Amino acid sequence: MGKPFSLVVVDSRIPQLIAKAPHMAKAMIKRLTFQCEREAKYGCPVDTGYLKSTIQSRFENKGFVGIIDVGALYGIYVNFGTWCRGPNPFMSNAVASVQAVLQQVLNENFDRLVRDAGCGHS
């Protein structure tokens, strides 16, 4: 079964984090990806439960990229709406929720790396 849409979140500081502490970067990506999946499932409208059951996380690039797939072919139409039905942005809301946390987590991890390395923060 095809996956009609996926989410990829990128921040310009992630390559620095990866270079300095791969294990920390992978843990952060895993945590945020699963948090986004949980938020999407929590906000997902449920009729039969099929749409919710097809929301799944996966990882690429040796764990440095987290992706949330929605396997139900109609998921994109539920999220963004159609000409005759308004949107129910379960995925968009999940992304927005995690983006707020993403900035905080990146700052905390980057600051910890800088402190541990004994460098100044720019």
Secondary structure per residue as TSV (DSSP state, phi and psi in degrees):
chain	resnum	aa	ss	phi	psi
A	1	M	-	360.0	134.8
A	2	G	-	-71.1	158.4
A	3	K	-	-114.7	106.6
A	4	P	-	-71.2	-25.8
A	5	F	E	-155.4	152.8
A	6	S	E	-138.1	166.6
A	7	L	E	-121.1	132.6
A	8	V	-	-130.6	123.8
A	9	V	-	-107.9	130.2
A	10	V	-	-128.6	139.6
A	11	D	-	-131.1	142.8
A	12	S	T	-65.9	-18.8
A	13	R	T	-87.9	-8.3
A	14	I	H	-60.9	-42.5
A	15	P	H	-58.8	-37.5
A	16	Q	H	-63.4	-43.8
A	17	L	H	-63.0	-42.1
A	18	I	H	-63.2	-43.9
A	19	A	H	-64.3	-35.6
A	20	K	H	-88.5	-31.8
A	21	A	-	-154.1	80.2
A	22	P	H	-56.0	-40.8
A	23	H	H	-64.6	-37.4
A	24	M	H	-69.1	-41.2
A	25	A	H	-64.2	-44.8
A	26	K	H	-62.1	-41.7
A	27	A	H	-64.3	-40.9
A	28	M	H	-65.4	-44.6
A	29	I	H	-64.0	-42.8
A	30	K	H	-62.1	-47.0
A	31	R	H	-59.8	-47.6
A	32	L	H	-70.4	-35.6
A	33	T	H	-64.5	-47.3
A	34	F	H	-66.6	-33.6
A	35	Q	H	-65.0	-41.0
A	36	C	H	-65.2	-40.6
A	37	E	H	-60.5	-45.4
A	38	R	H	-61.2	-44.1
A	39	E	H	-62.4	-41.3
A	40	A	H	-64.1	-44.2
A	41	K	H	-66.0	-37.0
A	42	Y	H	-65.6	-40.4
A	43	G	H	-89.0	-4.2
A	44	C	S	-71.2	131.8
A	45	P	-	-67.4	143.1
A	46	V	-	-123.3	121.4
A	47	D	S	-113.7	-68.2
A	48	T	S	-98.1	-16.9
A	49	G	S	93.2	-4.9
A	50	Y	H	-64.4	-47.7
A	51	L	H	-55.9	-49.0
A	52	K	H	-60.2	-39.1
A	53	S	H	-69.7	-16.1
A	54	T	T	-96.5	0.5
A	55	I	E	-82.2	117.0
A	56	Q	E	-143.3	147.5
A	57	S	E	-94.8	150.3
A	58	R	E	-148.8	164.3
A	59	F	E	-129.6	142.6
A	60	E	E	-129.3	175.2
A	61	N	G	53.9	48.5
A	62	K	G	58.1	32.0
A	63	G	G	93.1	2.4
A	64	F	T	-88.9	-6.2
A	65	V	E	-128.7	123.0
A	66	G	E	-106.4	133.3
A	67	I	E	-130.5	136.4
A	68	I	E	-109.4	117.5
A	69	D	E	-98.7	147.1
A	70	V	E	-117.0	108.3
A	71	G	-	-79.6	-23.2
A	72	A	S	-67.3	126.7
A	73	L	T	-59.4	-27.4
A	74	Y	T	-90.4	-0.1
A	75	G	H	-57.4	-40.8
A	76	I	H	-63.9	-34.8
A	77	Y	H	-73.7	-33.1
A	78	V	H	-67.1	-46.8
A	79	N	H	-64.7	-47.0
A	80	F	H	-100.5	-11.1
A	81	G	-	84.4	172.9
A	82	T	-	-133.0	-176.7
A	83	W	S	-65.4	-25.1
A	84	C	S	-110.1	-5.7
A	85	R	S	-139.3	131.6
A	86	G	-	-68.9	164.8
A	87	P	-	-74.2	150.6
A	88	N	-	-126.2	84.3
A	89	P	-	-74.6	61.5
A	90	F	H	-62.8	-40.6
A	91	M	H	-75.7	-43.7
A	92	S	H	-60.9	-40.8
A	93	N	H	-66.2	-37.9
A	94	A	H	-64.2	-42.3
A	95	V	H	-63.1	-46.4
A	96	A	H	-60.4	-40.7
A	97	S	H	-63.2	-44.0
A	98	V	H	-76.0	-30.2
A	99	Q	H	-61.9	-35.8
A	100	A	H	-63.5	-39.8
A	101	V	H	-74.8	-34.3
A	102	L	H	-55.3	-48.2
A	103	Q	H	-60.1	-43.3
A	104	Q	H	-64.2	-46.0
A	105	V	H	-64.6	-42.4
A	106	L	H	-61.2	-45.4
A	107	N	H	-61.0	-45.9
A	108	E	H	-61.8	-46.7
A	109	N	H	-68.7	-41.1
A	110	F	H	-65.7	-44.3
A	111	D	H	-61.2	-40.0
A	112	R	H	-64.5	-41.1
A	113	L	H	-63.9	-42.6
A	114	V	H	-64.2	-44.6
A	115	R	H	-60.6	-46.5
A	116	D	H	-64.7	-32.5
A	117	A	H	-83.6	-12.4
A	118	G	T	73.6	28.0
A	119	C	-	-102.6	163.7
A	120	G	-	-82.8	154.1
A	121	H	-	-97.7	126.9
A	122	S	-	-99.6	360.0
